[in-house]
Amino acid sequence: MPRLKKIGILAVFCLSLVACQGGVPKEALELSPESLQQRQMQTRRFDTKDETKLLVSGSQVLQDLGFTIEDSETKLGVIAGSKDRDATEVGQVIGAVLLTLLTKQAQAYDDKQKIRVSLITRPVSSKETLVRVTFQRVVWDTQGKVSKTEPLNDPGLYQEFFSKLSQSVFLTANEI
């Protein structure tokens, strides 16, 4: 029994040493300088407290843009969706063909992608609600491996979405 007790004490001691050295690095919780700009690009304020109408308008715009709504929770103010698109780029294909000829090994190139979207509403006052939308994409190559996972940060994409959302909110509010 004393041997088991020593082993137990040694195990607790080793675990406490490991626990002391761990922790979250300080930089893991720091925001990048671009994060404020991205959040501003992804967010708009609407003069309504009716989150449901904003969510309905948002889902209509997303469907018009070709997205399939996968998840929706009106009480939480969340919509998530996706759409599949071709990711083939001529330059990549030419490069892969040339490398295949040189190395006699098949080279992969980007083949397909899934574009994901999430839309979140948040009331900020009795008269206003914030809407934040984010777009991301996952790209698979011809060998079925993920080659890219990245946010889509094109300002034009967000401007187009919010322009269409504003129009949809107007039409929904006026029952047109």
Secondary structure, 3 states (H helix, E strand, C coil): CHHHHHHHHHHHHHHHHHHHHCCCCHHHHCCCCHHHHHHHHHEEEECCCCHHHHHHHHHHHHHHCCCEEEEEECCCCEEEEEEEEECCCHHHHHHHHHHHHHHCCCCCCEEEEEEEEEEEEEECCCCCEEEEEEEEEEEEECCCCEEEEEECCCHHHHHHHHHHHHHHHHHHHCCC
